[in-house]
Structures are given as structure tokens and as C-alpha cells.
């Protein structure tokens, strides 16, 4: 399989089946282990490039097409957009080659008539690019999300420049490791460097290992391959994005406390919280999906509760000093890694999700002991899911209060909430707020 065929297969799965692009790409690359490294890199660039600039590419095609019926054929759409991307932004790919390969692929996928349409449209796109000159990738990325989303990002982040920087964040963040409690981060870094230099020989010169920017437990690794294959995984550290580490650390868990992770998922933050309250504290994990709870492997988690918080508290009667609500959301904070989200969301989705988030946070907060603290978080940066939910919780009697954790207080600058963004913190985008029950 060549690079363009592989990338087109992934794009078709994203558009037709709703697959996550990164997961689908990894699956295809795994299925084709003999694919040349350069072809794998090209497939990756084409796939992410098309998803990040889809709005711009569709507009460039629409100038010369009589309709958009091609969008109903995912493979045809993929080859058209990949060719348009190559023509406009890839200096190393001659335009005639990009057109020829796309037309051949479209002919195989949909027949000669559709291939003729592709040939005519792409030749005109190539002619425009020749007159204008190649380049302008950053402008295309910034202009590709739908208008409502660009406006919402500007409102949430404070300016057009900040929204642009958010959208332009590098799509391939490095692997993040979370050092286990009781381990020295510096010592773990040195052990990793030594182990990788011994294991990989000359390849180790391409590996970068450094302390994370914001989390005191984070190690950043570039160029070392699959992080799950790193020496020491599960013993010295586990794989966890730095922003997710910061959410858990912002809770301020202390030894001996009782804590509820209300939306635990697969338990990455649950595990970190359990380490913080050990040896005498207790962490309970709850989630709507029992299959996710079943994958939590930490022996220090006390109990697991399958609960749909939008319906009730599932009969749970315990009281907790602290509750973490990392609520389901639009996921706009992960756009750098999941650019397909921009196309899937609608203008009403942030408000729709805010209703769900408020229901979850309200019911989880009802389990707080008097004076207990709730940390509310979402991997979104849009105001309805962030300040909007906090304001609604405050109207219900939860008081916004400064974080009593070092990490939270620092990031919030002694305030009651903070945003994480890739351009300022190197993490995915998050909103985190601290509230207290009277």
C-alpha cells in the first residue's frame, strides 16, 4: 500500500464511520509494518493536513465544481482533498503528479466519469496555485474551522491572535509520562536516557527526554517510538498527557482524604489521586460506562461505581472531602490531535453539552461533605462549557474559591479557575475551576 492510499483509507473511515483519525491511522500503519518510513510520514502529513485545512480545501474545490456530490463518496473526497493539499502546500510534490495520482485513484474508486470531474477541477486548482504561488498553510489552518467555532474560540481565549495560535498548535505533541509518587523525576529521566542509549544505539541521538513544563511529575519524550514500550512503564511511570496530570494535581488531594473521581473513564487521573491520598485515604471511581471502570488497574482505588449522573447518584450515599468532575464535553481542547472534531461539531453543541455538564457536576457535588471542594474540568475552552457551568453551579450554592493545591494556585494565579492551552502550556486545552460547598 502506498502513502496516498493509506491516508485516503483513514480519511474515509473518519468521515464514514466516525473514527478517531489518530486511532485509525495507527491501526493502518500497524497493518502495514513494511511501509517505508518516508511513505508513513507522507501518509501522516496528508491525513492530518487535510483534516486541519478541510474547510479551505473544500472552498478551493468549490470554485471550480458544479456541486459537492463528491462529498458523498468518502474515498473520492479524500483523494480530491489530498491532491488539493499537495498542490497548494507540499513543495516536494509536483502538481502534475498530485493531479495524476488523484485522478487514477478516483477512477479506481468511482469510475471514469467521476475521474474526469476530478481531473478538470484539480487542474484548475493547480493553475490557481501556480499563479498565486505555494504557501499559506497557516492561514488555511486558521480559516478552516467553521465560522461559529472560530468566533467562539476568539471569545473564550480573548483575541483573534490567541484563537489563531490555538488552532496552529503542532498536531504531533510528544509523549507525556507521569512519574509515580515516591519516584524522583530526575532519576527516572536518567534511567530512561541510559536504557534508551543502550537499547537503540545510534538511534538514541534522535530521542529527547526532558522534564515537563508545568506538571512536577511529567516527563516529555520525543522520538522514542511507542511510549508503552519504554523501559520502566508501569513501574516508574504511566502514560498520561501533561494537562490531565495537572487536572488531578489541581484537586489538592492529601494523605488520608476520601475522594471521588466522578467521571473516571479509564482511570488515569484516578490512579494519580489514589497515590496522593495513600496510605490511609480512599479514592472511589465512578463513570457512566462500566467497561471503562473495569479497565482501571490501580490496586489503591477503593470502589468503582457505574453511575449516570444525568439521572441520579446511583444510590451512592458516601461523603467526600474532594470531588473531581472531569466532565464529558465537545473536546475542542484536543483539536491539535483530533482536528476532525471541528467538522463534527455544530454551533449548538457547546450549550447542549453544558446542560449535561451541569447535571453531572450538581449531582456529584451533592456528595461533598460540608466544606468539601469540587474541581470542575473539561477538555474544552469554550465559555458555555467553562464559565457558563461554573456560574450555574454558583447559582446553586457552590462557592468559587481559590485552589488549595500548589499546582492549581500557581496556574490560576491565586484565582478560582484557569485555562490550559497548547500555545502557553504545551498541553491540550482545558478549563479547570475550584468550588466549595458551604
C-alpha positions as CSV (number, residue, x, y, z in Angstrom):
1,X,0.0,0.0,0.0
2,X,1.3,3.5,-0.9
3,X,1.1,6.6,1.3
4,X,-1.9,8.2,-0.5
5,X,-4.0,5.0,-0.5
6,X,-3.3,4.6,3.2
7,X,-4.2,8.2,4.0
8,X,-7.3,8.0,1.9
9,X,-8.4,4.8,3.7
10,X,-8.0,6.6,7.1
11,X,-9.8,9.7,6.0
12,X,-12.7,7.6,4.6
13,X,-13.0,5.9,8.0
14,X,-13.0,9.2,9.8
15,X,-15.8,10.6,7.6
16,X,-17.9,7.5,7.0
17,X,-17.5,5.6,10.3
18,X,-16.8,8.5,12.8
19,X,-13.4,7.0,13.6
20,X,-10.8,9.0,15.5
21,X,-8.2,10.0,13.0
22,X,-5.2,9.2,15.2
23,X,-6.5,5.8,16.2
24,X,-7.5,4.8,12.6
25,X,-4.0,6.0,11.3
26,X,-2.2,3.9,14.0
27,X,-4.3,0.9,13.1
28,X,-3.5,1.2,9.4
29,X,0.2,1.7,10.0
30,X,0.2,-1.3,12.2
31,X,-1.5,-3.4,9.5
32,X,1.3,-2.4,7.1
33,X,4.5,-2.7,9.1
34,X,6.6,-2.9,5.9
35,X,5.6,0.5,4.7
36,X,8.6,2.7,4.0
37,X,9.2,5.2,6.8
38,X,9.0,8.1,4.3
39,X,5.7,6.8,3.0
40,X,4.4,6.5,6.5
41,X,5.5,10.1,7.2
42,X,3.8,11.3,4.0
43,X,0.6,9.5,4.8
44,X,0.5,11.0,8.3
45,X,1.1,14.5,6.9
46,X,-1.6,14.1,4.2
47,X,-4.1,12.8,6.7
48,X,-3.6,15.5,9.3
49,X,-3.0,18.2,6.8
50,X,-6.3,17.5,5.0
51,X,-8.3,17.4,8.3
52,X,-6.7,20.7,9.5
53,X,-7.3,22.5,6.3
54,X,-10.5,20.8,5.1
55,X,-12.6,24.0,5.1
56,X,-10.1,25.8,3.0
57,X,-9.6,22.9,0.6
58,X,-13.4,22.5,0.1
59,X,-13.7,26.1,-0.8
60,X,-10.8,25.9,-3.3
61,X,-12.6,23.0,-5.0
62,X,-16.0,24.6,-4.8
63,X,-14.7,27.4,-7.0
64,X,-14.5,25.0,-9.9
65,X,-17.1,22.3,-9.2
66,X,-20.7,22.5,-10.1
67,X,-21.8,20.7,-7.0
68,X,-20.5,18.8,-3.9
69,X,-21.8,15.3,-4.7
70,X,-18.2,14.1,-4.4
71,X,-18.5,14.6,-0.6
72,X,-20.9,11.7,-0.5
73,X,-18.1,9.3,-1.7
74,X,-15.5,9.4,1.1
75,X,-12.7,7.9,-0.9
76,X,-13.3,10.3,-3.8
77,X,-13.4,13.2,-1.3
78,X,-10.2,12.0,0.3
79,X,-8.2,11.9,-2.9
80,X,-9.5,15.2,-4.1
81,X,-8.6,17.0,-0.9
82,X,-5.3,15.3,-0.6
83,X,-4.4,16.4,-4.1
84,X,-5.6,19.9,-3.4
85,X,-3.5,19.9,-0.2
86,X,-0.4,18.6,-2.1
87,X,-0.8,21.2,-4.9
88,X,-1.1,24.1,-2.6
89,X,1.2,23.2,0.3
90,X,3.7,20.4,-0.5
91,X,6.7,21.8,-2.3
92,X,8.2,18.3,-2.8
93,X,5.2,17.0,-4.7
94,X,4.9,18.3,-8.4
95,X,1.4,19.5,-9.1
96,X,1.0,17.3,-12.2
97,X,2.0,14.2,-10.1
98,X,-0.6,15.1,-7.4
99,X,-3.3,15.5,-10.1
100,X,-2.4,12.3,-12.0
101,X,-2.3,10.1,-8.9
102,X,-5.6,11.5,-7.6
103,X,-7.3,11.0,-10.9
104,X,-6.1,7.4,-11.1
105,X,-7.3,6.7,-7.6
106,X,-10.7,8.3,-8.2
107,X,-11.1,6.3,-11.4
108,X,-10.5,3.1,-9.4
109,X,-12.9,4.2,-6.7
110,X,-15.8,5.7,-8.7
111,X,-15.2,5.2,-12.4
112,X,-14.2,7.2,-15.4
113,X,-16.9,9.9,-15.3
114,X,-16.0,11.0,-11.7
115,X,-12.3,10.8,-12.6
116,X,-12.9,13.2,-15.4
117,X,-14.6,15.6,-13.0
118,X,-11.6,15.3,-10.6
119,X,-9.1,15.9,-13.4
120,X,-10.9,19.1,-14.5
121,X,-11.3,20.5,-11.0
122,X,-7.8,19.7,-9.9
123,X,-6.1,21.2,-13.0
124,X,-7.9,24.4,-12.2
125,X,-6.8,24.3,-8.6
126,X,-3.2,23.7,-9.8
127,X,-3.5,26.6,-12.2
128,X,-4.6,28.9,-9.4
129,X,-1.7,27.7,-7.2
130,X,0.8,28.3,-10.0
131,X,-0.3,31.9,-10.3
132,X,-0.5,32.6,-6.6
133,X,2.5,30.5,-5.5
134,X,2.5,27.8,-3.0
135,X,2.3,28.5,0.7
136,X,-0.2,30.0,3.2
137,X,-0.6,26.8,5.2
138,X,-1.0,28.6,8.5
139,X,-3.7,30.9,7.1
140,X,-5.5,27.9,5.6
141,X,-5.5,26.1,9.0
142,X,-6.7,29.2,10.9
143,X,-9.5,29.8,8.4
144,X,-10.7,26.2,8.1
145,X,-12.9,25.6,11.2
146,X,-16.5,26.7,10.8
147,X,-17.1,30.4,11.5
148,X,-19.1,29.8,14.7
149,X,-16.2,27.8,16.2
150,X,-13.6,30.5,15.2
151,X,-15.8,33.1,16.8
152,X,-16.3,31.0,20.0
153,X,-12.5,30.4,20.3
154,X,-11.9,34.2,20.0
155,X,-14.4,34.9,22.7
156,X,-13.1,32.3,25.0
157,X,-9.4,33.0,24.5
158,X,-9.6,36.7,24.4
159,X,-8.5,37.7,20.9
160,X,-8.2,36.6,17.3
161,X,-4.4,36.1,17.7
162,X,-4.9,33.7,20.7
163,X,-7.5,31.7,18.7
164,X,-5.2,31.5,15.8
165,X,-2.3,30.4,18.0
166,X,-4.5,27.7,19.5
167,X,-5.5,26.4,16.0
168,X,-1.9,26.4,14.8
169,X,-0.6,24.3,17.7
170,X,1.6,21.4,16.5
171,X,-0.6,18.3,15.7
172,X,2.0,15.8,17.0
173,X,2.6,16.5,20.7
174,X,5.3,14.4,22.3
175,X,4.6,11.5,24.6
176,X,4.0,12.5,28.2
177,X,4.8,10.3,31.1
178,X,3.6,10.7,34.7
179,X,6.2,9.7,37.3
180,X,4.7,7.6,40.1
181,X,4.5,9.0,43.6
182,X,7.7,8.5,45.6
183,X,9.9,8.3,42.5
184,X,12.4,11.0,41.7
185,X,11.7,12.5,38.3
186,X,15.3,13.4,37.7
187,X,16.4,9.8,38.5
188,X,13.7,8.4,36.2
189,X,14.9,10.7,33.4
190,X,18.5,9.5,33.8
191,X,17.4,5.8,33.9
192,X,15.4,6.3,30.7
193,X,18.3,8.0,28.9
194,X,20.7,5.3,29.9
195,X,18.3,2.5,29.0
196,X,17.4,4.0,25.6
197,X,21.1,4.7,24.7
198,X,21.9,1.0,25.4
199,X,18.8,-0.3,23.6
200,X,18.8,1.9,20.5
201,X,22.4,2.7,19.9
202,X,22.8,5.4,17.2
203,X,19.0,5.9,17.2
204,X,19.2,7.3,20.7
205,X,20.7,10.6,19.3
206,X,17.2,11.4,18.0
207,X,15.5,10.8,21.3
208,X,14.7,13.8,23.6
209,X,13.8,13.3,27.2
210,X,13.1,16.3,29.5
211,X,11.1,17.4,32.4
212,X,7.5,18.6,31.6
213,X,6.8,22.3,31.5
214,X,4.0,22.5,34.1
215,X,3.5,19.2,36.0
216,X,6.1,18.3,38.6
217,X,5.5,14.7,37.7
218,X,5.7,15.0,33.9
219,X,8.4,13.7,31.6
220,X,8.3,14.6,27.9
221,X,9.7,12.1,25.4
222,X,10.2,12.7,21.7
223,X,11.4,10.3,19.1
224,X,11.4,7.1,21.2
225,X,8.6,5.2,19.4
226,X,5.7,3.7,21.2
227,X,5.7,5.0,24.8
228,X,4.1,1.8,26.0
229,X,7.4,0.1,25.1
230,X,9.6,2.4,27.2
231,X,11.6,0.7,29.9
232,X,10.0,1.4,33.3
233,X,6.4,1.8,32.1
234,X,4.0,0.7,34.9
235,X,6.8,0.7,37.4
236,X,8.4,4.2,37.4
237,X,5.7,5.9,35.4
238,X,2.5,5.6,33.4
239,X,1.5,7.3,30.1
240,X,-0.6,10.4,30.8
241,X,-0.9,13.7,29.0
242,X,0.5,16.6,31.0
243,X,-2.7,18.6,31.1
244,X,-4.5,15.6,32.5
245,X,-1.9,15.3,35.2
246,X,-2.5,19.0,36.1
247,X,-6.2,18.4,36.4
248,X,-5.6,15.7,39.0
249,X,-2.9,17.6,40.8
250,X,-5.2,20.7,41.0
251,X,-7.6,18.7,43.2
252,X,-5.1,19.1,46.0
253,X,-5.6,15.6,47.3
254,X,-3.9,14.9,50.7
255,X,-3.0,11.7,52.6
256,X,-5.9,10.2,54.4
257,X,-8.7,12.0,52.5
258,X,-11.7,10.5,50.8
259,X,-12.0,11.5,47.2
260,X,-14.5,10.8,44.4
261,X,-13.4,10.8,40.7
262,X,-16.9,11.3,39.3
263,X,-16.0,10.8,35.6
264,X,-13.1,8.4,35.9
265,X,-13.0,6.9,32.4
266,X,-10.1,4.5,32.3
267,X,-8.7,5.8,35.5
268,X,-5.6,7.8,34.6
269,X,-6.4,10.6,37.0
270,X,-8.0,8.2,39.5
271,X,-4.6,6.5,39.8
272,X,-2.8,9.7,40.4
273,X,-5.3,10.8,43.1
274,X,-5.0,7.4,44.8
275,X,-1.3,7.8,45.1
276,X,-1.8,11.3,46.6
277,X,-4.1,10.1,49.4
278,X,-2.1,6.9,50.2
279,X,-1.6,5.1,52.5
280,X,-4.7,5.8,54.6
281,X,-7.0,7.7,52.2
282,X,-9.6,6.3,49.8
283,X,-10.5,7.1,46.2
284,X,-13.7,5.9,44.5
285,X,-14.1,5.9,40.8
286,X,-17.5,6.5,39.1
287,X,-18.4,6.6,35.4
288,X,-21.3,6.0,33.1
289,X,-19.5,3.3,31.2
290,X,-18.9,0.1,33.3
291,X,-16.4,-1.2,30.7
292,X,-14.1,1.7,31.3
293,X,-14.2,1.2,35.1
294,X,-13.3,-2.4,34.5
295,X,-10.0,-1.3,32.9
296,X,-8.8,0.6,36.0
297,X,-5.9,-1.4,37.3
298,X,-4.8,0.6,40.3
299,X,-5.0,-1.5,43.5
300,X,-5.3,1.7,45.5
301,X,-8.7,2.6,44.2
302,X,-11.3,1.6,46.8
303,X,-14.6,1.1,44.8
304,X,-15.9,1.5,41.3
305,X,-19.5,2.8,40.7
306,X,-21.2,2.7,37.3
307,X,-23.4,5.9,37.6
308,X,-25.2,8.0,35.0
309,X,-25.1,11.4,36.8
310,X,-27.6,12.9,34.5
311,X,-30.2,10.5,36.0
312,X,-29.1,10.4,39.7
313,X,-26.4,9.5,42.1
314,X,-26.8,5.7,41.7
315,X,-27.7,5.2,45.3
316,X,-24.3,6.4,46.5
317,X,-24.5,7.8,50.0
318,X,-20.9,8.4,50.9
319,X,-19.5,11.8,51.6
320,X,-16.2,13.1,50.2
321,X,-13.7,15.8,51.1
322,X,-13.0,16.3,47.5
323,X,-14.7,15.5,44.2
324,X,-13.2,15.7,40.7
325,X,-15.6,16.2,37.8
326,X,-13.7,15.9,34.5
327,X,-16.9,16.1,32.5
328,X,-17.7,14.9,29.0
329,X,-17.5,17.8,26.6
330,X,-17.1,18.9,23.0
331,X,-13.4,18.1,23.1
332,X,-12.4,21.4,21.5
333,X,-9.3,21.5,23.7
334,X,-8.0,18.5,21.8
335,X,-8.2,20.0,18.3
336,X,-4.5,19.8,17.7
337,X,-4.6,16.0,18.0
338,X,-8.2,15.5,16.8
339,X,-8.8,18.0,14.0
340,X,-11.8,16.0,12.8
341,X,-13.8,17.4,15.8
342,X,-14.1,20.8,14.1
343,X,-16.2,19.2,11.3
344,X,-18.3,17.1,13.6
345,X,-19.5,19.8,16.0
346,X,-22.4,22.1,15.5
347,X,-23.0,25.6,16.8
348,X,-25.4,24.4,19.4
349,X,-23.2,21.6,20.8
350,X,-21.4,23.7,23.5
351,X,-24.7,24.8,25.0
352,X,-26.1,21.2,24.7
353,X,-23.1,19.8,26.5
354,X,-23.2,22.5,29.2
355,X,-26.6,21.2,30.2
356,X,-25.1,17.7,30.7
357,X,-22.1,19.0,32.5
358,X,-24.2,21.0,34.9
359,X,-26.3,17.9,35.7
360,X,-23.2,15.8,36.4
361,X,-21.4,18.4,38.5
362,X,-24.5,19.2,40.5
363,X,-25.2,15.7,41.5
364,X,-21.6,14.8,42.2
365,X,-21.4,17.9,44.3
366,X,-24.3,16.7,46.5
367,X,-21.9,14.0,47.8
368,X,-19.4,16.6,49.2
369,X,-19.0,16.7,52.9
370,X,-19.6,20.2,54.5
371,X,-16.7,22.4,53.4
372,X,-15.7,19.9,50.8
373,X,-14.2,21.0,47.5
374,X,-15.2,20.3,43.9
375,X,-12.8,20.7,41.0
376,X,-14.7,21.0,37.7
377,X,-12.8,20.4,34.5
378,X,-13.4,20.0,30.8
379,X,-11.1,19.4,27.8
380,X,-12.8,22.3,26.1
381,X,-12.0,26.0,26.2
382,X,-15.4,27.3,25.1
383,X,-17.2,29.6,27.5
384,X,-20.6,27.8,27.7
385,X,-18.8,24.7,28.9
386,X,-16.5,26.6,31.2
387,X,-17.5,29.8,32.9
388,X,-21.1,29.1,32.0
389,X,-21.3,25.9,34.0
390,X,-19.4,27.5,36.9
391,X,-21.8,30.4,37.1
392,X,-24.7,28.0,37.1
393,X,-23.1,25.9,39.9
394,X,-22.5,29.1,41.9
395,X,-26.2,30.0,41.5
396,X,-27.0,26.6,43.1
397,X,-24.9,27.4,46.2
398,X,-21.4,26.2,45.3
399,X,-18.9,28.9,46.1
400,X,-16.0,29.5,43.6
401,X,-12.8,29.5,45.8
402,X,-9.1,29.6,45.3
403,X,-7.3,26.3,44.7
404,X,-5.6,24.9,47.8
405,X,-3.1,23.0,45.8
406,X,0.3,24.4,44.7
407,X,-0.3,23.5,41.0
408,X,-3.8,25.0,41.0
409,X,-2.9,28.1,42.8
410,X,0.0,28.7,40.5
411,X,-1.8,28.2,37.3
412,X,-4.9,30.2,38.4
413,X,-2.6,32.9,39.8
414,X,-4.4,32.6,43.1
415,X,-7.8,32.9,41.4
416,X,-10.6,30.3,41.2
417,X,-10.2,29.0,37.6
418,X,-7.6,28.7,34.8
419,X,-7.3,27.6,31.2
420,X,-4.6,25.5,29.8
421,X,-3.7,26.0,26.1
422,X,-1.1,24.4,23.9
423,X,0.5,27.7,23.0
424,X,1.1,28.7,26.6
425,X,1.4,25.4,28.5
426,X,2.3,22.8,25.9
427,X,-0.8,20.8,26.9
428,X,-4.2,20.2,25.3
429,X,-6.8,22.8,26.0
430,X,-8.6,22.6,29.4
431,X,-10.7,24.7,31.7
432,X,-10.4,24.0,35.5
433,X,-12.3,25.6,38.3
434,X,-12.4,25.3,42.1
435,X,-15.6,25.4,44.1
436,X,-16.5,24.8,47.7
437,X,-19.6,23.5,49.4
438,X,-20.7,25.7,52.3
